Structure formats: structure tokens, C-alpha cells
Amino acid sequence: MHPRRILTWPIHGSYFNTLSRLDDEWFLPVKAGAPDGYGGRGSADFPLSVRDVPAASIRELDLDLVL
């Protein structure tokens, strides 16, 4: 099975930190100024499989799951 491509918002830091260690690709929406829910990776120590994506580009992603 290929890694799932998952869009999520890392609202609960510790919970997402654990999820991000799974063998999946994670996409976090970002907006200018990093309003609540749109700060992306920020300064967190997430694996390289966690990537920021501009919120305006979300529709262009080929996703398997949205959390």
C-alpha cells in the first residue's frame, strides 16, 4: 500500500506529532500571517513527510483523506 496523502490541521500538537510519525504524507494548510489553524509546520519538529501547502491550493491536491 502506498503512503496515504492526508490533509489536516495540526490543532492538537502532541496528537498530530504522534500521527505525523506514521508512514504517510501529511499536508498542512497555511495562510499569510498564520491565523489560527493555518500556521502549517511552524517551528514544530515534524518529519519531512509533513509539508505546508497554501490554503488556496488545497483543491489541486490529490488526497486520500481529510482529517
N, C-alpha and C positions, 0 to 999 in steps of 0.2 A: 504494500500500500504506500502510495506517495505521501509526503507530508501534507497535511491539510493546510489550506490558506485561510486564515481566520482574521476577521476584523473585530476589534474590541476596543473598549475604553478602559484604561487601567485605573479605575476609580479606587479599588481596594488594593493598595500597593503590595502587601505581603501575599495576598491571594494570587494576584497576577504574577508576581515574581516567581511563585511556585509553578504556575501554569506555563510560564514562558520557558521553562526548562524541558518541556515536552518536545518531541521531535516534530514540530510543526513550524509553519511560517506565520508570524504574527504581524498585523498591520494596525498601527495606532494613528487615528486622525489628528492632524494638527491644524491650527489656525493662527494667524498673526496675533501676537500679544499673548498667546497661550491662555485663553479663557478657560474656566473650569471645564474639564473633560476633553480639552483639545490641546494639551501640553505635550503629547507624544512621549517619547522616551525620557525627556527631561534630563536630569542628572543621575537617573537610576542605572544600576549596573546590570542591565538586561543582556542576554546573549545576542549575537549578531543576527539571529533569526527574527528578532524584533525590529521592525522598521517603521519609521514615520512616513505617513502619506498625507499630502494636502487634502483636507476635508473636501474640497471642491473636486478632487479626482477619484473619490471613492467609487463612483458609478462605473469607472473604467476598469476597476479591478476584477479579476476572475477569482471569485471567492468560493469557498466550500461552506463557510459557516460565519454567522454574525452572532457575537455574544453581547 
